[in-house]
Amino acid sequence: MNRSYSASAFPLEEGDTKITDLLEVSQTFNLVLSDEGADKGWGKKFFCEIDVFILTGGMLDFKAIPLKANTDKKVNLKSNKFGVAQNIKSENGQRVFEVKMYFAGMEGAISLTAGKGGNKVCMVTDKGEKVLEATETQTYDEKLKKKTSPLDYLKALKQIITG
């Protein structure tokens, strides 16, 4: 049985390997299409000596990413702007973050260290270390955060399918 597999009239192949060659080994395979035009975000590696939260996104759709002391973690930022929260209050089961906002205008890693004069946030590149100054302080409140229901996900899926 000789079958031909294609998508939008283009034969399915990867490099020199055609999908039909792989079907001799197995009758099932997963096809994952990369979205080369998608916004991949700003991947930054954070190193910290203290327990903090890194906040990304806007005030109504933020993510609070916990970082434990003496760890490092890569965080994908939607922009060059990020927040560091160490002051967290709880009101009616919701967290309220006091956030110092920073702008990381270059490629590199972010280092958070604790000192006598307070915390220090630095951009670390192959050229050295540069101290980042907080651009502003904001309050991020979980009770004001947009809620996403399963219905919202279904609406988004419908929009993707129907265009």
Legacy VTK file of the C-alpha trace (Angstrom):
# vtk DataFile Version 3.0
C-alpha trace
ASCII
DATASET POLYDATA
POINTS 163 float
0.000 0.000 0.000
1.579 3.268 -1.136
0.212 6.340 0.645
1.100 9.969 0.239
0.821 12.358 3.183
0.620 16.090 2.718
-0.608 19.269 4.360
-1.980 22.028 2.120
-0.590 20.206 -0.920
2.966 20.178 0.517
4.529 16.761 1.192
5.228 16.156 4.885
8.942 15.718 5.409
11.610 16.669 7.925
15.011 17.330 6.408
15.817 14.333 4.219
13.293 12.121 6.049
9.782 11.775 4.712
6.910 10.987 7.046
6.177 7.842 5.036
9.626 6.518 6.047
8.680 6.917 9.706
5.360 5.115 9.234
7.284 1.912 8.504
8.361 1.956 12.162
5.052 3.028 13.687
1.568 3.820 12.412
1.113 6.785 14.746
3.080 9.987 15.140
2.569 13.430 16.609
2.954 16.441 14.374
3.930 19.631 16.184
4.062 22.819 14.171
6.254 25.589 15.486
4.844 29.074 15.354
7.895 30.987 14.176
5.995 34.266 14.171
4.859 33.924 17.768
6.195 36.237 20.446
8.569 34.107 22.473
9.021 36.741 25.163
12.202 37.817 26.859
13.835 34.813 28.510
15.778 35.987 31.552
17.630 33.887 34.066
17.117 35.059 37.650
19.583 34.275 40.450
18.540 35.216 43.969
19.887 35.055 47.513
16.490 35.801 49.053
12.915 34.530 48.751
11.049 36.775 46.293
8.265 36.784 43.745
8.973 37.879 40.165
5.902 39.515 38.649
5.286 39.645 34.914
2.391 41.011 32.903
0.024 43.886 33.659
-1.740 44.779 36.875
-4.912 42.931 35.801
-3.294 39.863 34.203
-0.059 39.303 36.095
1.778 36.141 37.044
3.535 35.902 40.395
6.440 33.467 40.070
8.020 32.405 43.377
11.801 32.174 43.584
13.408 30.522 46.582
16.644 31.782 48.121
19.907 30.513 46.586
18.250 29.267 43.414
18.197 30.269 39.793
15.301 30.014 37.370
14.582 31.092 33.809
11.507 33.288 33.531
9.944 34.294 30.225
9.028 37.950 30.342
6.479 39.454 27.961
8.597 42.596 27.825
11.808 44.007 29.278
9.873 45.147 32.347
9.526 43.000 35.463
8.701 43.406 39.124
10.268 42.096 42.311
8.019 41.599 45.343
9.170 40.719 48.777
6.415 42.473 50.735
3.318 40.312 50.406
0.170 40.904 52.457
-2.899 38.722 52.601
-6.400 40.162 52.527
-9.400 37.799 52.539
-7.371 34.938 51.070
-5.965 37.109 48.256
-2.359 38.276 48.085
-1.404 41.923 47.695
2.124 42.466 46.356
4.180 45.626 46.886
6.265 45.508 43.719
9.379 47.388 42.686
9.432 47.630 38.886
12.641 47.308 36.871
13.603 47.661 33.233
16.164 45.202 31.833
17.112 46.767 28.503
19.717 44.221 27.420
20.359 40.503 27.196
21.731 38.909 30.341
20.796 37.420 33.685
19.207 39.152 36.663
20.877 38.845 40.061
19.036 39.662 43.311
21.203 40.044 46.393
20.426 41.104 49.953
22.568 43.776 51.557
22.624 46.049 54.595
21.107 48.906 52.599
18.360 46.725 51.144
18.057 44.434 48.178
20.161 44.970 45.070
18.942 44.018 41.573
21.660 43.723 38.913
21.864 42.906 35.214
24.752 40.495 34.654
26.240 40.299 31.143
29.549 39.169 29.691
30.673 42.821 30.080
30.074 42.848 33.828
27.390 43.724 36.337
25.129 46.796 36.215
22.887 47.786 39.122
19.262 48.295 38.041
17.314 51.049 39.750
13.600 50.603 40.440
11.579 52.733 38.029
8.483 52.789 40.257
6.651 50.955 43.024
3.226 49.471 42.327
0.634 47.424 44.180
-0.574 44.249 42.494
-3.768 42.897 44.057
-5.015 39.395 43.238
-8.649 40.360 43.861
-8.412 42.844 40.952
-6.841 40.271 38.649
-8.967 39.168 35.694
-10.492 35.766 36.300
-10.296 33.227 33.520
-13.109 30.713 33.490
-13.282 27.482 31.484
-15.823 29.260 29.278
-13.192 31.898 28.396
-10.851 29.099 27.245
-13.611 27.583 25.104
-14.352 30.985 23.532
-10.672 31.405 22.695
-10.526 27.895 21.227
-13.603 28.627 19.096
-11.944 31.824 17.840
-8.808 29.876 16.889
-10.771 27.193 15.037
-13.176 29.478 13.204
-10.706 32.291 12.581
LINES 1 164
163 0 1 2 3 4 5 6 7 8 9 10 11 12 13 14 15 16 17 18 19 20 21 22 23 24 25 26 27 28 29 30 31 32 33 34 35 36 37 38 39 40 41 42 43 44 45 46 47 48 49 50 51 52 53 54 55 56 57 58 59 60 61 62 63 64 65 66 67 68 69 70 71 72 73 74 75 76 77 78 79 80 81 82 83 84 85 86 87 88 89 90 91 92 93 94 95 96 97 98 99 100 101 102 103 104 105 106 107 108 109 110 111 112 113 114 115 116 117 118 119 120 121 122 123 124 125 126 127 128 129 130 131 132 133 134 135 136 137 138 139 140 141 142 143 144 145 146 147 148 149 150 151 152 153 154 155 156 157 158 159 160 161 162
